[in-house]
Amino acid sequence: MKLLRYGPWGQEKPGVLDAQGRVRDLSAVVPDIAGAVLLPANLDKLRRLKLHDLPLVAGVPQQDLRLGACVGQVGKCICIGLNYADHAAESGMPVPPEPVVFNKWTSALCGPDDAVQIPRGSVKTDWEVELAVVIGQGGRYITEADAVHHVAGYCVMNDVSERDYQLNRSGTWDKGKGCDTFGPLGPWLVTADEVPDPQNLALWLEVDGKRLQNGSTATMVYQVPFLISYLSQFMSLQPGDVISTGTPPGVGMGQKPPVFLRAGQTMRLSVQGLGVQTQTTVQA
């Protein structure tokens, strides 16, 4: 299934994409694509629905029908840094002996095609296409062997980053990762049964039509099952939590010379089978 949230900002309704690429309304079935709705038993109930019996939503998704972040009421958005060896190299940093973990504030999450705001005074706003994992069955001290059973699905994340805030403003990376609109998520949550191998997905990003990132999740240093198990040693993972798994090389900071975003540019990005995002940059 491809689950989604549609409608104006802050008023999103739950929906599902049918075989013809149209949105069907789930409002009479579930309150949101969030929390307990993502538990395995509840996803199984949604799979048994006859989509043609659900109300058809007017408009074409991502054209004249806005999509919000594909998961609502996210409790935690946990991100992994330097998880592709070649990205670590372009950043001038060693491959970490354990995963680098940081937070993206949930107020940063937005729709897949919403405008990305460049913070006031920013000169180093950057892009990062990533595979995001959404937790279904929560847990603590999850084994690596059992980790896949805790995944509700997968989606695209643009881990937008302000590098000066991230690296030069003291403290943790979080200052440069959690600005408003720095977390486009979606367009849809593709349930885990439709993603047989999350470690074999192409991912790419373009700025103004120029392909800058072109990679594969096969080259992750720490793969999805390990990350879920690892994180669950430090915190309980809960339904609807988002884990963004790192980015391949080609970010602005890694260009020679470095190149960063300015207002009026367009980013397009995708993870294989999970849809495409398109964002225009604006000044905050």
N, C-alpha and C positions, 0 to 999 in steps of 0.2 A: 504494500500500500504506500501511497504518497499522501501523507497527512500534511495539512497546511492551516494557516490562519489568514483570513482575508478581511478587508474592510479598512475604514479609517483608523489612523493611529489612536491607540487606546480603546478602540471599540471593536477589535478584531473578533471574528466569529470562527468556530472550528469548521473545517471542511476537508474534503478528500478529492483527489484528482481522479477522474474516471478514465476509461480506456481511450476516449476521444480527446483527452486533454482539457476537459471542462471541469469546473469546480461544482461539487455537490455539497449541499449544506448539511452539517452534522449537528446543528444546534438543538434539534429535538432528541438527539441521542446522547451527546456528551456536552458538558459545560464549556470545555476548552481542550486544546491539545496540551495537556499539562498534568503534572503530578500523577495521581493514581490512575488516570486514563491510560498511562503508558505501561502499566503493569501487564505482564504476559497474558493473564486471563482476560483482561479488558481489551487488549489488542486482538485477541482471538475472536471476541464478540464482534468487533468492528469488521474483521475479515469475513465474517459470515453474512454481513449486510448485503442486500441486493442494491448496488449503487444506483441502478436505473429507477428505483423507487424513491430515492432521496430527491429533495427539491433541487432544481438546477439553478445555479447562481448566474445572474446576468453578467456578461463581460468576459473578456479574454484575460486570463491570469498573466500578470507582468506586462500587460499592455494598458487596457482601460480598467483593470481590476487590480487594485493594490493588494499585495501580500505583506503581512507582517512577519516578524520573526516566527519561524515554524514551530517553536515551542514557547508556551507562555508560562508566566509565574516561575521562572527559573530560579531555583534556590542558590545554586553555585555555578559559576562559569570558570572552570579550572583550565589553565593553559600550560602547555609544555614548550619550553624553549630549547633551541639548539638541538632539535631532534632529527635533523638530517645532517650527516657529516659534512657534506659539501656546503651547506648553509653556514655551519659553524666556521668552516674555513674562510668563507667570504666575509664573515663577521670578525675575523681575526681572533676567534676564541677556540679553545680546545673542546673536543667532544667530551661532555661531562661524564664523570664516572657513575653518576646517578641522574635521573631526570631532573631538569630544572623546572620548578613549579612556580607559577605566579597566577594572580587573579585578574580577571577582567570583570569589572563591576557590572552587575546586571543592568544598571541604568544605561550602559553602553550598547546593549542589544537593540537591534532595529531590523526593519524589513530588508530583504535581499536587494531591493532596488531603490531604497531610500537614499537621499543625498547624504554624503559623508561630509561632516563639518570639520574644517581645518581650524584648530583652536587659535584663539587670538594670540598673536605673538609667535606662533609656531613657524619654524623654518625647516623642520625635518620630519614632516608627516610621511609615513611610509606604508607600503602594502604588504600583505602576506596571505596567500591563498592556503587554506588548511582544510583537512578532513576533520569534522567534528563528530564526536560520539555522544549519543544521548542515552542516559541510563534509564532502564525500565525497572527491573527488579533491583531494589536497593540492597545494601549490605555493608558489612565491615569484615575485614580480614578475609577478603575474597581470594580464593586460589586462582592462579593463572589458568589452570585447566578448566575452571568453572566460569571464568570471566565472561565468555561469549554469551552465557545464559542471562547475563545482567544487562545486555544491550537491547534497547528498544529499537534503535535505528541510527542512521547516519545522515549528515547534511553538510552543506558547504558553509564555511566560516571565512570571512575576511578579517584577519587579526590586524586591523589598522593600528599603527604604532607611531608615537611621536618619539623619535630617537633621542633628542636632546633631553626631554623629560625622563625618558627611560634610563639613560646611561650617565647623565651629567648633573642630575638634580638631587643627588644624595638618596640613600635609602634603597628600597626595592625597585624592581621594574614597573610596579603597578601604576606609578604616576603617568607613565607614557602609554599605558595599555587600556585605561578605562575611561577615556574621555567620551562624552556623548557621541553616539553614532559610530563608535569605533568597533562595533561588533555586528555587522550585517550577517544574518543567520537565515539560511534557507536556499532556495525558495520553498522546498518541502522537506519533511522528514521521511526518508525512505526506510521502511521497516527492515529489520535485520535479515528477514527471510529472503529479501530481494537483493541482498549484497553478499554473495557467497564468500568472497574473499576481500576484506577491506585492505589487505596488504598488497593488492595488485590493481590499484586504481591510478590512472593518469590524472594529473591536476595541472592547471595552467592559469596564468593571469596576463592580461594585456592592459596597457595604459595608452589611451588614444590610438588604439589599433595596433600597437607594437607589442609583440609577444616578449615578455620579460622573464616570466617564470614558466618552466616546462619540466615537470618532474613526475615521479611516481611514488606512491606510498610504499612500494617495495624497498625503497632505500631508507626508510625510517631506522634510526638507531634502536629505539625502544618501541616495540609494536603494541598494538591495541590491547591484547590480553594482559601483557606485562604492565602496561600503564594503569589499567583498571585495578589489578591486584596491588600494585605499588601504592597508588593513591589511597586505597582502602585500608592501608596500614596506618594512615595518618588521620583519617576522617571517615565518617560514615558517608557512603554515596547513597543518594536518594532519588526516587523517580523524578525525571525531568532535569536532573543535573546535566550540564554540558561539559565535555572534555574536548578541548581543541588541541590537536596532536602535533603541531609544529608545521613548519613551512620548508619547501625545497629552496634551492638557491635562486637568485634573480631579484632579490629585494632591492629597493632604491639605495640603501646603505652600502650594498655590495657592488654597485656599478662603479666604473672607473672613468671619470670621477663620479662620486655619489650624486644621485638624482632624487629629488623629493617632490611630493605633490604640491600643486598650487591650485587655487580656485579655478573652476572652469574645465577641469580635465575629466575624462571618463575612464573608469576601470571596468573591465569585464573579466570574469573569472569562473572557473568551473572545476568540479571534481567529477570524474567519469561516472555517469549514471545517476548523478544527484542533482542535475539541473545547473543553470547558469545564473549568475548575479550580474547586475549592471548598476554602477553607481556614478553619479556626477559629484564632483567635489565643489563645496561652497565655503565661503568664509563665515566662521561663526560670529 
